[in-house]
Amino acid sequence: MNARIGLQQRINDYLAERHRLGFELHSRDTLLAGFARYVATRHHHGPLTADLMIEWARHDKWHHETPATWAARLARVRHFARYLKQFEPETEVPEESVFGPEAGRVAPHIFHDDEIVQLLAAARQIGPPGSIRPATYETLFGLMASTGLRVSEAIHLLDTDVNFKLGMLTIRQTKFAKSRQLPIHPTAVAALMKYRRQRARHVATIAEMPFLISSRGRRLGEPLCVRQVHRVFNMLRDSLNWVNRGGHAAPRLHDLRHYPEFRNMPSEIGGPRTGIEFRSIA
């Protein structure tokens, strides 16, 4: 194999295939390009070997002398090696446990029902009085908890993405760069309809406007800012003094997505629960 040309071309093909399947590449392309350069500097010829990949995993440019970092780097090149093996059968795939297990995701805080109710009640109390802001955050947090939407997906919903008649949300450009439709429970439909009526008292409904709107000065009617959403959530969380049951320093906004698989949304957000449960398919 010509390490400088042939290997890089295989990497390009691999990344193109993953992109076609909808995966976000993040730093994987840069990481594998670095691997190709490393192979070239070693003047390696012939099939890729496990020893070569293991050596490369140890030589990250930031000099992180930790097995967890090496395991994460090796996991990326292992996946590529498995892909390459179908074209070059003599390619070796290193053992997964060479550096020990790759560090897993930190456990999220799993919200209890009463914590969700407390969060929505606290959101109703934020200022300024008479603005759409309390209703916006109450609806946003309730929607995330009841559907499992990511915050970016929720704040990018357009008014036309919410189909009240069918009880359906259209989620555009999701994590895997695809759109999908998400059925929602009738109680969630009712809550969203209520918010839309409240919103209409502050701004006119026009085509392609965001469903959840900002209320800050000139940004009235504009999309919510994700950093501001996190700030509001953190402010409410700190005021509620929850016991943290996750692996992070404190419950996070993203943890709302992990509210148990069977969820229900109050018939009136923040009001008494209906007792109706539904399975989220987000």
Summary of the structure (lengths in Angstrom):
residues: 282
radius of gyration: 24.0
end to end distance: 43.6
largest distance: 71.1
contacts: 792
relative contact order: 0.12
helix: 47%
strand: 6%
